[in-house]
Amino acid sequence: MRLSTEIANQVTRLGGLSTDGQLESVQWPTGTFNWSPARIRSQFPDLADVDEYAMEDYIRPVRDLEFVTSDSGFWPGWEKDFQGTDSSRFHPFSSDEAFFYFIDSSCSSDNPDIYYVDHESTNEEPYHPESYTLETFLRVLE
């Protein structure tokens, strides 16, 4: 799956590497990342005047996020623990204090949709809030 130039730029900004623009070759950054109200205000002018709680209605908070940095996904054999998740469609790429995040690899766009599964409900199907894309997800992290 080919990713947009903006996504490649965001991966690089966070300390990762995207050499050829393909999802499969992205080297996700290491470290811990967080959702930042200040960054959201700078990236989304429509949200500049809303408080942090109102922002959460538009963009789900991400806290203590770490990207998947191995070829085996979240852990070796992760697929057995996510029975509601089609591993041929959903590519695991990160997790935070509450959720596991997936990229929809069946998406034909160069800005694929993001889905997530609660840590407590790994047997459920991944959830996708409207207009939650990889570009938006990366843009709000610091």
Secondary structure, DSSP 8 states (H G I E B T S, - for coil): -B--HHHHHHHHHTT-B-SSSBGGG-B---S-B-B-HHHHHHH-GGGTTS-HHHHTTTS----SBEE--STTTTSTTGGGG-TTS-TTTEEEEEE-SSEEEEEETT--SSS-BEEEEETT-TTS--B--TT-BHHHHHHTB-
